[in-house]
């Protein structure tokens, strides 16, 4: 699977470990993350990841900022993105299974690096259940309106 990955300054210290983890699972990672000094504007990275997903350059996206909230708000502004904030493995799996979330956002200041990895695995290991197609169509209708 090809994963678009983005982070801001809040996740700078864990980004390399997270990238290595995803690659170690056998995934290809397109890295849009920030590793410079000082603050970084999270909407820039959310947009890059979201655009890569909707253009088909990646199968899904993972965003990491302080809480996951800002990244998810920004990513969800891109037409075709269904981004969920996840702070636990159950929500991560259900985001994929029930909502066909094509991007998740997590908070490096909310959960530790090992739980981040577990959240990634739960999300990436889950499969969308097509019985929820009518609800996904309703979301698409709202997006088009």
Short mmCIF file of the C-alpha atoms (twelve columns), coordinates in Angstrom:
data_MODEL
# 
_entry.id   MODEL 
# 
loop_
_atom_site.group_PDB 
_atom_site.id 
_atom_site.type_symbol 
_atom_site.label_atom_id 
_atom_site.label_alt_id 
_atom_site.label_comp_id 
_atom_site.label_asym_id 
_atom_site.label_seq_id 
_atom_site.Cartn_x 
_atom_site.Cartn_y 
_atom_site.Cartn_z 
_atom_site.pdbx_PDB_model_num 
ATOM 1   C CA . UNK A 1   0.000   0.000  0.000  1 
ATOM 2   C CA . UNK A 2   1.188   3.525  -0.705 1 
ATOM 3   C CA . UNK A 3   0.694   5.902  2.204  1 
ATOM 4   C CA . UNK A 4   0.934   9.689  2.056  1 
ATOM 5   C CA . UNK A 5   2.397   10.872 5.362  1 
ATOM 6   C CA . UNK A 6   2.450   14.375 6.752  1 
ATOM 7   C CA . UNK A 7   3.347   15.983 10.039 1 
ATOM 8   C CA . UNK A 8   3.955   19.385 11.528 1 
ATOM 9   C CA . UNK A 9   6.456   20.477 14.183 1 
ATOM 10  C CA . UNK A 10  4.537   18.757 17.008 1 
ATOM 11  C CA . UNK A 11  5.440   15.354 15.547 1 
ATOM 12  C CA . UNK A 12  8.955   16.204 14.381 1 
ATOM 13  C CA . UNK A 13  10.604  14.149 17.135 1 
ATOM 14  C CA . UNK A 14  8.680   10.956 16.332 1 
ATOM 15  C CA . UNK A 15  8.347   11.258 12.549 1 
ATOM 16  C CA . UNK A 16  11.434  9.192  11.616 1 
ATOM 17  C CA . UNK A 17  10.395  6.368  13.923 1 
ATOM 18  C CA . UNK A 18  6.862   6.421  12.491 1 
ATOM 19  C CA . UNK A 19  8.106   6.475  8.893  1 
ATOM 20  C CA . UNK A 20  10.455  3.569  9.610  1 
ATOM 21  C CA . UNK A 21  7.587   1.682  11.241 1 
ATOM 22  C CA . UNK A 22  5.307   2.095  8.218  1 
ATOM 23  C CA . UNK A 23  8.084   1.084  5.830  1 
ATOM 24  C CA . UNK A 24  8.877   -1.888 8.075  1 
ATOM 25  C CA . UNK A 25  5.304   -3.076 7.592  1 
ATOM 26  C CA . UNK A 26  6.044   -3.232 3.862  1 
ATOM 27  C CA . UNK A 27  4.316   -0.020 2.807  1 
ATOM 28  C CA . UNK A 28  5.604   2.606  0.424  1 
ATOM 29  C CA . UNK A 29  5.549   6.001  2.101  1 
ATOM 30  C CA . UNK A 30  5.316   9.315  0.289  1 
ATOM 31  C CA . UNK A 31  6.720   11.709 2.860  1 
ATOM 32  C CA . UNK A 32  5.242   15.211 2.969  1 
ATOM 33  C CA . UNK A 33  6.301   15.764 6.576  1 
ATOM 34  C CA . UNK A 34  8.121   18.601 8.234  1 
ATOM 35  C CA . UNK A 35  11.471  18.067 9.887  1 
ATOM 36  C CA . UNK A 36  12.829  21.602 10.089 1 
ATOM 37  C CA . UNK A 37  13.340  23.808 13.104 1 
ATOM 38  C CA . UNK A 38  10.642  26.039 14.494 1 
ATOM 39  C CA . UNK A 39  6.910   25.986 13.987 1 
ATOM 40  C CA . UNK A 40  5.203   24.656 10.864 1 
ATOM 41  C CA . UNK A 41  1.737   25.444 9.547  1 
ATOM 42  C CA . UNK A 42  -0.219  22.180 9.699  1 
ATOM 43  C CA . UNK A 43  -2.684  23.076 6.889  1 
ATOM 44  C CA . UNK A 44  0.190   22.967 4.387  1 
ATOM 45  C CA . UNK A 45  0.962   19.334 5.202  1 
ATOM 46  C CA . UNK A 46  -2.663  18.285 5.505  1 
ATOM 47  C CA . UNK A 47  -3.358  19.667 2.048  1 
ATOM 48  C CA . UNK A 48  -0.374  17.901 0.483  1 
ATOM 49  C CA . UNK A 49  -1.429  14.538 1.922  1 
ATOM 50  C CA . UNK A 50  -5.112  15.030 1.072  1 
ATOM 51  C CA . UNK A 51  -4.306  16.018 -2.504 1 
ATOM 52  C CA . UNK A 52  -2.053  12.992 -2.963 1 
ATOM 53  C CA . UNK A 53  -4.864  10.712 -1.808 1 
ATOM 54  C CA . UNK A 54  -7.614  12.201 -3.984 1 
ATOM 55  C CA . UNK A 55  -5.304  12.284 -7.023 1 
ATOM 56  C CA . UNK A 56  -4.597  8.565  -6.557 1 
ATOM 57  C CA . UNK A 57  -0.914  9.092  -5.792 1 
ATOM 58  C CA . UNK A 58  -1.449  7.283  -2.481 1 
ATOM 59  C CA . UNK A 59  -3.947  4.696  -1.278 1 
ATOM 60  C CA . UNK A 60  -4.495  6.533  2.001  1 
ATOM 61  C CA . UNK A 61  -3.030  9.234  4.184  1 
ATOM 62  C CA . UNK A 62  -1.752  9.568  7.728  1 
ATOM 63  C CA . UNK A 63  -1.385  12.965 9.379  1 
ATOM 64  C CA . UNK A 64  0.312   13.656 12.697 1 
ATOM 65  C CA . UNK A 65  0.178   16.973 14.528 1 
ATOM 66  C CA . UNK A 66  -0.281  17.953 18.167 1 
ATOM 67  C CA . UNK A 67  -3.876  16.725 18.542 1 
ATOM 68  C CA . UNK A 68  -4.875  15.567 15.063 1 
ATOM 69  C CA . UNK A 69  -7.746  18.033 15.100 1 
ATOM 70  C CA . UNK A 70  -6.273  20.836 12.993 1 
ATOM 71  C CA . UNK A 71  -4.914  18.419 10.416 1 
ATOM 72  C CA . UNK A 72  -8.277  16.676 10.112 1 
ATOM 73  C CA . UNK A 73  -10.168 19.939 9.683  1 
ATOM 74  C CA . UNK A 74  -7.775  21.059 6.952  1 
ATOM 75  C CA . UNK A 75  -7.726  17.678 5.177  1 
ATOM 76  C CA . UNK A 76  -11.517 17.457 5.162  1 
ATOM 77  C CA . UNK A 77  -11.673 20.690 3.152  1 
ATOM 78  C CA . UNK A 78  -10.231 18.800 0.164  1 
ATOM 79  C CA . UNK A 79  -13.043 17.404 -1.971 1 
ATOM 80  C CA . UNK A 80  -13.110 13.609 -1.709 1 
ATOM 81  C CA . UNK A 81  -11.314 13.291 1.612  1 
ATOM 82  C CA . UNK A 82  -12.875 11.528 4.579  1 
ATOM 83  C CA . UNK A 83  -10.424 12.166 7.420  1 
ATOM 84  C CA . UNK A 84  -11.026 10.922 10.949 1 
ATOM 85  C CA . UNK A 85  -9.210  11.920 14.124 1 
ATOM 86  C CA . UNK A 86  -8.166  8.770  15.960 1 
ATOM 87  C CA . UNK A 87  -6.728  8.412  19.451 1 
ATOM 88  C CA . UNK A 88  -7.318  4.685  19.882 1 
ATOM 89  C CA . UNK A 89  -7.180  1.517  17.815 1 
ATOM 90  C CA . UNK A 90  -10.927 0.855  17.880 1 
ATOM 91  C CA . UNK A 91  -11.755 4.239  16.340 1 
ATOM 92  C CA . UNK A 92  -9.006  3.825  13.765 1 
ATOM 93  C CA . UNK A 93  -10.373 0.474  12.605 1 
ATOM 94  C CA . UNK A 94  -13.966 1.721  12.570 1 
ATOM 95  C CA . UNK A 95  -12.973 4.844  10.642 1 
ATOM 96  C CA . UNK A 96  -11.925 2.534  7.830  1 
ATOM 97  C CA . UNK A 97  -14.576 -0.185 8.225  1 
ATOM 98  C CA . UNK A 98  -17.645 2.048  8.596  1 
ATOM 99  C CA . UNK A 99  -16.648 5.377  7.041  1 
ATOM 100 C CA . UNK A 100 -14.129 4.348  4.409  1 
ATOM 101 C CA . UNK A 101 -11.821 7.031  5.826  1 
ATOM 102 C CA . UNK A 102 -9.072  7.583  3.322  1 
ATOM 103 C CA . UNK A 103 -7.031  9.701  5.758  1 
ATOM 104 C CA . UNK A 104 -6.564  9.572  9.509  1 
ATOM 105 C CA . UNK A 105 -5.140  12.247 11.776 1 
ATOM 106 C CA . UNK A 106 -3.537  11.538 15.128 1 
ATOM 107 C CA . UNK A 107 -2.055  13.625 17.894 1 
ATOM 108 C CA . UNK A 108 1.567   13.159 18.902 1 
ATOM 109 C CA . UNK A 109 0.833   15.187 22.045 1 
ATOM 110 C CA . UNK A 110 -2.216  13.048 22.853 1 
ATOM 111 C CA . UNK A 111 -0.828  9.515  22.552 1 
ATOM 112 C CA . UNK A 112 2.642   8.025  22.749 1 
ATOM 113 C CA . UNK A 113 4.652   6.693  19.861 1 
ATOM 114 C CA . UNK A 114 3.818   3.033  20.539 1 
ATOM 115 C CA . UNK A 115 0.092   3.756  20.528 1 
ATOM 116 C CA . UNK A 116 0.549   5.795  17.349 1 
ATOM 117 C CA . UNK A 117 2.023   2.694  15.734 1 
ATOM 118 C CA . UNK A 118 -0.855  0.546  17.007 1 
ATOM 119 C CA . UNK A 119 -3.368  3.073  15.643 1 
ATOM 120 C CA . UNK A 120 -1.641  3.005  12.250 1 
ATOM 121 C CA . UNK A 121 -1.743  -0.797 12.214 1 
ATOM 122 C CA . UNK A 122 -5.406  -0.922 13.200 1 
ATOM 123 C CA . UNK A 123 -6.335  1.547  10.468 1 
ATOM 124 C CA . UNK A 124 -4.203  -0.048 7.767  1 
ATOM 125 C CA . UNK A 125 -5.352  -3.559 8.692  1 
ATOM 126 C CA . UNK A 126 -9.051  -2.757 8.564  1 
ATOM 127 C CA . UNK A 127 -11.201 -3.239 5.478  1 
ATOM 128 C CA . UNK A 128 -14.124 -1.100 4.407  1 
ATOM 129 C CA . UNK A 129 -17.486 -2.868 4.626  1 
ATOM 130 C CA . UNK A 130 -19.544 -2.051 1.495  1 
ATOM 131 C CA . UNK A 131 -22.788 -2.365 3.451  1 
ATOM 132 C CA . UNK A 132 -22.080 1.248  4.438  1 
ATOM 133 C CA . UNK A 133 -22.085 2.471  0.816  1 
ATOM 134 C CA . UNK A 134 -25.441 4.287  1.267  1 
ATOM 135 C CA . UNK A 135 -23.989 6.349  4.121  1 
ATOM 136 C CA . UNK A 136 -20.829 7.144  2.181  1 
ATOM 137 C CA . UNK A 137 -23.077 8.269  -0.695 1 
ATOM 138 C CA . UNK A 138 -24.928 10.554 1.733  1 
ATOM 139 C CA . UNK A 139 -21.623 12.097 2.790  1 
ATOM 140 C CA . UNK A 140 -20.725 12.628 -0.871 1 
ATOM 141 C CA . UNK A 141 -24.121 14.304 -1.424 1 
ATOM 142 C CA . UNK A 142 -23.410 16.723 1.414  1 
ATOM 143 C CA . UNK A 143 -19.983 17.443 -0.052 1 
ATOM 144 C CA . UNK A 144 -21.477 18.229 -3.476 1 
ATOM 145 C CA . UNK A 145 -24.184 20.519 -2.039 1 
# 
